[in-house]
Amino acid sequence: MLVVTERAKEELRAVLSDGVDEPELSLRLVASAPGQFGLVPDMEKEGDLVVEHEGIKVLLIDEELSALLETVAIDCREGSEGPQLVIRKKSREQRNNA
């Protein structure tokens, strides 16, 4: 199963708060090109993997994309332009806890 770290959930919550004015919308992870992903505001759909942080739905991933990403983790790291969400292979600990 896809792992989303606490740091990533916090950053997703911040992006959602800063960029989405409608409370019923969350951020959806979408494949934008081979090996590239983006976030777009969207409503939850049947079959979505829903990631929550502090009771707020911060990330939606459709069933097909979720299946493709089951061996990875979404994390947050500090970049030269501030926090950046990254997708990486799960750590050994994360694989063992899955």
QUIMO-V707233 format. One record per residue. N is the residue number from 0. OMEGA is omega in radians with two decimals (NA if undefined). NEAR is the number of other C-alpha atoms within 8 Angstrom. Layout:
n=N omega=OMEGA near=NEAR
n=N omega=OMEGA near=NEAR
This chain:
n=0 omega=3.09 near=8
n=1 omega=3.10 near=10
n=2 omega=3.02 near=10
n=3 omega=-3.08 near=10
n=4 omega=3.10 near=10
n=5 omega=3.11 near=7
n=6 omega=3.12 near=8
n=7 omega=3.11 near=12
n=8 omega=3.11 near=13
n=9 omega=3.14 near=9
n=10 omega=3.08 near=11
n=11 omega=3.11 near=11
n=12 omega=3.13 near=11
n=13 omega=3.11 near=8
n=14 omega=3.14 near=9
n=15 omega=-3.14 near=11
n=16 omega=-3.08 near=8
n=17 omega=-2.96 near=7
n=18 omega=-3.08 near=6
n=19 omega=-3.08 near=11
n=20 omega=-3.08 near=6
n=21 omega=-3.02 near=5
n=22 omega=-3.13 near=6
n=23 omega=3.14 near=5
n=24 omega=3.02 near=10
n=25 omega=3.07 near=15
n=26 omega=3.12 near=13
n=27 omega=3.04 near=11
n=28 omega=-3.13 near=11
n=29 omega=3.03 near=10
n=30 omega=-3.09 near=10
n=31 omega=3.09 near=7
n=32 omega=3.12 near=6
n=33 omega=3.13 near=5
n=34 omega=-3.14 near=5
n=35 omega=-3.11 near=7
n=36 omega=3.10 near=9
n=37 omega=3.09 near=8
n=38 omega=3.09 near=8
n=39 omega=3.06 near=8
n=40 omega=-3.13 near=9
n=41 omega=3.08 near=8
n=42 omega=3.11 near=7
n=43 omega=3.10 near=9
n=44 omega=3.14 near=6
n=45 omega=3.13 near=4
n=46 omega=-3.13 near=6
n=47 omega=2.87 near=10
n=48 omega=-3.10 near=9
n=49 omega=3.09 near=10
n=50 omega=-3.14 near=10
n=51 omega=3.01 near=10
n=52 omega=-3.13 near=10
n=53 omega=3.09 near=4
n=54 omega=-3.14 near=5
n=55 omega=3.06 near=7
n=56 omega=-3.05 near=10
n=57 omega=-3.09 near=14
n=58 omega=3.07 near=12
n=59 omega=3.09 near=14
n=60 omega=-3.11 near=12
n=61 omega=-3.02 near=10
n=62 omega=-3.11 near=9
n=63 omega=3.13 near=6
n=64 omega=3.11 near=10
n=65 omega=3.12 near=12
n=66 omega=3.13 near=8
n=67 omega=-3.06 near=7
n=68 omega=-3.03 near=9
n=69 omega=-3.13 near=9
n=70 omega=-3.09 near=10
n=71 omega=3.07 near=11
n=72 omega=3.00 near=12
n=73 omega=-3.07 near=13
n=74 omega=3.11 near=13
n=75 omega=3.08 near=12
n=76 omega=3.09 near=8
n=77 omega=3.08 near=8
n=78 omega=-3.12 near=7
n=79 omega=3.13 near=4
n=80 omega=-3.14 near=5
n=81 omega=-3.09 near=6
n=82 omega=3.11 near=9
n=83 omega=3.04 near=8
n=84 omega=-3.14 near=10
n=85 omega=3.04 near=8
n=86 omega=-3.09 near=8
n=87 omega=3.06 near=8
n=88 omega=3.11 near=7
n=89 omega=3.03 near=11
n=90 omega=3.11 near=6
n=91 omega=3.13 near=6
n=92 omega=3.13 near=7
n=93 omega=3.10 near=9
n=94 omega=-3.13 near=9
n=95 omega=-3.12 near=6
n=96 omega=-3.10 near=5
n=97 omega=NA near=5
